[in-house]
């Protein structure tokens, strides 16, 4: 099972949209996918039609040992399931602060459940707190969705430092597999400057042993597309809501990129 975390401490960069549509795209090509919503806002869960007031068990209950991962899993269709989040998750960091191995709660729960899936995709919260730490301790791969803005480059340094610390101290298998540019606009000059700087940074990191030393910038960029913004209100992935849109085309290419990446390793 490939365990991929969508991680960026900045909000609004496309983490949840990517988690949903990457999962749906993988399911569409026959892969079995579990989506894990680690954000207390619960946007991924809502995107796929799981309403908080109808959730009996969520990832919060898993983390505080009130249920198993299996009990908190909701099936969307044959190939796609979700472990949802509710607002209760916001209190988990406080409740777990004095617990032993608090940063390993999620990993231990997944190891105990032994889920049968090809992919487990984690939608991390926009923070560097305990929920994100639990996600990174479980993940084997990190994909960083980001916008091609100057401020995104500044935030990237802190994000990479976090991954490096987790790899050194808690999860030696963690690696950053790719940078994904979202809400992409080809015209602005700044876009090419930022993407160029990221490319150069990654090329200079080859062979350093850092978690990002083998990372790549994905060949596809997720273009700014109104259909992607509309899809959550219909509780559908982009492939169901607007299969002929630019958003569906972009995420379809991303699915193939990630499958090919695995085949090459």
Buried (B, 14 or more C-beta within 10 A) or exposed (E): EBBBBBBBBBEEBBBBBBBBBBBBBBBBEEBBBBBBBBBBBBBBBBBBBBEBEEBEBBBBBBBBEEBBBBEBBBEBEEBBBBBBBBEBBBEBBEBBEEBEEBBBBBBBBBEEBEBEBBBBBBBBBBBBEBBBBBBBBBBBBBBBBBBBBEEBBEBBEEBBEBBBEBBEEBBEEBBBBBBBBBBBEEEEEEBEEBBEBBEEBBEEBEEEEBBBBBBBBBEBBBBBBEBBEBBBEEBBBBBEBBBEBBBBBBBBBBBEBBBEBEEEE
